[in-house]
């Protein structure tokens, strides 16, 4: 099975994930935006967060949207203002993911990605990592995630797991053996 990691990274967290997945046999495709984001973190959060908040789709430099030779697609994005980054908004619009095993790796300084997770929850499984460039232990979570992804591509119905593998007794696919969700719902 051919596997591909498509990602955007501005601060290096996506690059850390790419290095990890490359070692696991994934082909790597980094997305480069034509939009120049500021290097200053505060300005980046304002500018990038605003663009993400209104669902801007960045123009990309030489993006290859041909995924026909791949069975599994993993998409990585930083989280800005609780949302998917504008370059990955473009990727999601341009790719035909039908018939593919799809998952998402979000990397966030705040650890939250509720709106981003809501956007892609019906497409594939989701994991949220806290700054994997800075916190290398976060990459260890990928090993478990990549091995135990839900085959039905659904996430927890109550939303308390932030898009992580469903452990909710209300999971409609039945693949999680009726375990109770940590939130008690």
HELIX and SHEET records of a PDB file:
HELIX    1   1 UNK A   13  UNK A   23  1                                  11    
HELIX    2   2 UNK A   41  UNK A   53  1                                  13    
HELIX    3   3 UNK A   86  UNK A   94  1                                   9    
HELIX    4   4 UNK A  114  UNK A  120  1                                   7    
HELIX    5   5 UNK A  138  UNK A  147  1                                  10    
SHEET    1   A 4 UNK A  27  UNK A  30  0                                        
SHEET    2   A 4 UNK A   3  UNK A   7  1                                        
SHEET    3   A 4 UNK A  72  UNK A  80  1                                        
SHEET    4   A 4 UNK A  83  UNK A  84 -1                                        
SHEET    1   B 5 UNK A  27  UNK A  30  0                                        
SHEET    2   B 5 UNK A   3  UNK A   7  1                                        
SHEET    3   B 5 UNK A  72  UNK A  80  1                                        
SHEET    4   B 5 UNK A 101  UNK A 108  1                                        
SHEET    5   B 5 UNK A 125  UNK A 130  1                                        
END                                                                             
